[in-house]
Amino acid sequence: MNRPYWALVLNYGRRRDTVRCAESLLASSEPPERLVICDNGSPDDSLEALARWAGEDPGRGGLLRLSRTQAEAGALSGDERIVLIDTGANLGYAGGNNVGLRLALASGAPYVWLLNSDTTVFPDAASALLDHMAAHEGCGLCGALTRYMDDPEVVQCFGGGWFAPLWGRGGLHGDGARLPLGAEPQDPPGRLDYVNGASVFIRREFLLHVGLMEEAYFLYCEELDWAARAARSPGRWELCWSPRAQVLHAEGLSTGVSNRRGRGRGLGQALILLRSRLLYTWKFHPFCLPTALAGQAWALARKLSRRVVGGGRAG
């Protein structure tokens, strides 16, 4: 018998990627009890297209459509496997996911697997995550071994990443390392500062004690905020990752940002990241705010100078 958990995927104009992610979840050796797709005010026909996909095959377990108000009103009563929620607007990464997380909590879900729409999961990834959580009762958030979809032998991260508050800079553990499929990482991280938001397996008790994601960021740094609040909570939750749980990530499809494909952040996204990192620093490391501001200003100045130089060469 499959062990119960919910999966949650946030869609914003990426219906084909969302369907690919959802199909990989449903094909897992332990598929989710409920698969919740939150459409975050997509500017295209994603909502209707996802509804057609979910309802066209009875083998997928049925479809329940909800508005944001209905989703946040209480627990589910039906047995449909796929739940499609219309959030009504772009609520940001945290806001959109929190709609689904509130429904999962109200319905008694023991675990929620939060995934980016541009991911697909290996067939035994859910089983590995469930095994890890069962063996580590103090683990509140569990990451995965995330690989780049266009070259699965290259690692995007070992579970999560690091962050240096002094300068407001961070990165992912293992990014760019070559690791053949089936091989064990030789130099795994000893500690995660945060779990990579592309794949986060969440324990119910963690959500009850620490709370949902902070919606003030809109985009970026939500995982850092979650980790910082977990460190200050009475439960002293651990951040973990399972090397056996493997996920492919087509990095950059959700945000348009991809170091691997040479697509850096545009100015608008860079400003959102700047705001989010400074907000996080102000909340949790206020004495580092001057140096973090200097570090972020330097990074933004470099980006602007590259755009000016690049623009001049192109002209």
Secondary structure as UniProt FT lines:
FT   STRAND          6..11
FT   HELIX           15..26
FT   STRAND          34..39
FT   HELIX           46..56
FT   HELIX           58..60
FT   STRAND          63..67
FT   HELIX           68..71
FT   TURN            72..73
FT   STRAND          82..86
FT   HELIX           92..106
FT   TURN            107..108
FT   STRAND          111..116
FT   TURN            117..118
FT   STRAND          119..121
FT   TURN            123..124
FT   HELIX           125..135
FT   TURN            137..138
FT   STRAND          139..148
FT   TURN            149..150
FT   STRAND          151..158
FT   STRAND          160..164
FT   TURN            165..168
FT   STRAND          169..172
FT   TURN            173..176
FT   TURN            181..182
FT   STRAND          194..195
FT   TURN            197..198
FT   STRAND          199..203
FT   HELIX           204..210
FT   HELIX           215..217
FT   HELIX           222..232
FT   TURN            234..235
FT   STRAND          238..249
FT   TURN            251..255
FT   TURN            259..262
FT   HELIX           267..284
FT   HELIX           286..288
FT   HELIX           289..314
//
